[in-house]
Amino acid sequence: MKPEITIIYCTQCKWLLRAGWMAQELLQTFETEIAGVKLQPGTGGIYEVWIDAEQVFSFKTSRRFPQPKELKRLIRDIIAPEKDLGHNDRGI
């Protein structure tokens, strides 16, 4: 069974566009490795990325948003370590 990525974003902070953009990036990069990307509204400044029940990134912990290259690497390392990310693998 393929993993599902969930992006939980804060509706109060208006982070839907950021979450949607990141979902698009992940769907394009991992189109054959994942079941899908789910956007889940939340509140209180939340911006988290999960693979099934495993948290991959948290805004509250890091005090910043993930860069696309960074998030793609984190996800790749969990779901498809052998996958070549092309230019994303050559420096941050």
DRENDO-1510 file (C-alpha; in Angstrom, 1 decimal, always signed):
<recs>
REC; n; res; u; v; w
REC; 1; MET; +0.0; +0.0; +0.0 .
REC; 2; LYS; +1.4; +3.4; -1.0 .
REC; 3; PRO; +1.8; +6.1; +1.7 .
REC; 4; GLU; -0.4; +9.2; +1.9 .
REC; 5; ILE; +1.1; +12.6; +2.6 .
REC; 6; THR; -1.0; +15.0; +4.8 .
REC; 7; ILE; -0.3; +18.7; +5.0 .
REC; 8; ILE; -2.0; +20.4; +7.9 .
REC; 9; TYR; -2.2; +24.1; +7.5 .
REC; 10; CYS; -3.5; +27.0; +9.6 .
REC; 11; THR; -6.7; +28.6; +8.2 .
REC; 12; GLN; -6.3; +31.6; +10.5 .
REC; 13; CYS; -2.9; +32.4; +9.0 .
REC; 14; LYS; -4.2; +31.9; +5.5 .
REC; 15; TRP; -1.6; +29.2; +4.6 .
REC; 16; LEU; -3.8; +27.3; +2.2 .
REC; 17; LEU; -2.0; +28.6; -0.9 .
REC; 18; ARG; +1.4; +27.6; +0.6 .
REC; 19; ALA; +0.0; +24.1; +1.4 .
REC; 20; GLY; -1.6; +23.8; -2.0 .
REC; 21; TRP; +1.6; +24.7; -3.8 .
REC; 22; MET; +3.6; +22.2; -1.7 .
REC; 23; ALA; +1.0; +19.5; -2.4 .
REC; 24; GLN; +1.5; +20.2; -6.2 .
REC; 25; GLU; +5.3; +19.9; -5.9 .
REC; 26; LEU; +5.0; +16.6; -4.0 .
REC; 27; LEU; +2.4; +15.1; -6.4 .
REC; 28; GLN; +4.6; +15.9; -9.4 .
REC; 29; THR; +7.8; +14.5; -7.7 .
REC; 30; PHE; +6.3; +11.4; -6.2 .
REC; 31; GLU; +3.4; +10.6; -8.6 .
REC; 32; THR; +4.1; +6.9; -8.6 .
REC; 33; GLU; +5.3; +6.4; -5.0 .
REC; 34; ILE; +2.4; +7.9; -3.1 .
REC; 35; ALA; -1.4; +7.4; -2.9 .
REC; 36; GLY; -2.0; +11.1; -2.7 .
REC; 37; VAL; -1.6; +14.3; -0.8 .
REC; 38; LYS; -4.3; +15.4; +1.6 .
REC; 39; LEU; -4.8; +19.0; +2.7 .
REC; 40; GLN; -6.2; +19.3; +6.2 .
REC; 41; PRO; -7.3; +22.6; +7.7 .
REC; 42; GLY; -6.2; +23.5; +11.2 .
REC; 43; THR; -5.8; +26.5; +13.5 .
REC; 44; GLY; -3.2; +28.0; +15.9 .
REC; 45; GLY; -0.3; +28.5; +13.5 .
REC; 46; ILE; +0.0; +24.9; +12.5 .
REC; 47; TYR; +1.9; +23.8; +9.4 .
REC; 48; GLU; +2.8; +20.1; +9.5 .
REC; 49; VAL; +3.7; +17.5; +7.0 .
REC; 50; TRP; +3.0; +13.8; +7.7 .
REC; 51; ILE; +3.5; +10.6; +5.9 .
REC; 52; ASP; +0.8; +8.3; +7.2 .
REC; 53; ALA; +1.4; +8.5; +11.0 .
REC; 54; GLU; +5.0; +9.8; +10.9 .
REC; 55; GLN; +5.6; +13.6; +11.2 .
REC; 56; VAL; +8.1; +14.8; +8.6 .
REC; 57; PHE; +8.1; +18.5; +9.3 .
REC; 58; SER; +6.6; +21.0; +11.9 .
REC; 59; PHE; +6.5; +24.8; +11.7 .
REC; 60; LYS; +6.2; +25.0; +15.4 .
REC; 61; THR; +9.3; +22.9; +16.0 .
REC; 62; SER; +11.5; +24.5; +13.3 .
REC; 63; ARG; +10.0; +28.1; +13.5 .
REC; 64; ARG; +10.1; +28.2; +9.7 .
REC; 65; PHE; +8.5; +26.7; +6.6 .
REC; 66; PRO; +10.3; +23.9; +4.7 .
REC; 67; GLN; +11.9; +24.6; +1.4 .
REC; 68; PRO; +10.6; +22.4; -1.4 .
REC; 69; LYS; +14.0; +20.8; -2.0 .
REC; 70; GLU; +14.3; +20.1; +1.7 .
REC; 71; LEU; +10.8; +18.6; +2.0 .
REC; 72; LYS; +11.2; +16.4; -1.1 .
REC; 73; ARG; +14.5; +15.0; +0.3 .
REC; 74; LEU; +12.9; +14.3; +3.7 .
REC; 75; ILE; +10.0; +12.5; +2.1 .
REC; 76; ARG; +12.2; +10.7; -0.4 .
REC; 77; ASP; +14.4; +9.4; +2.3 .
REC; 78; ILE; +11.4; +7.8; +4.0 .
REC; 79; ILE; +9.3; +6.4; +1.0 .
REC; 80; ALA; +11.8; +5.9; -1.8 .
REC; 81; PRO; +15.5; +6.2; -0.7 .
REC; 82; GLU; +16.7; +5.0; -4.1 .
REC; 83; LYS; +14.8; +7.7; -6.0 .
REC; 84; ASP; +17.0; +10.3; -7.8 .
REC; 85; LEU; +15.6; +13.8; -7.3 .
REC; 86; GLY; +17.7; +15.3; -10.1 .
REC; 87; HIS; +18.8; +18.8; -9.5 .
REC; 88; ASN; +17.3; +18.7; -6.0 .
REC; 89; ASP; +20.0; +16.2; -5.0 .
REC; 90; ARG; +22.7; +18.7; -5.9 .
REC; 91; GLY; +23.0; +21.1; -3.0 .
REC; 92; ILE; +20.4; +23.1; -1.1 .
</recs>
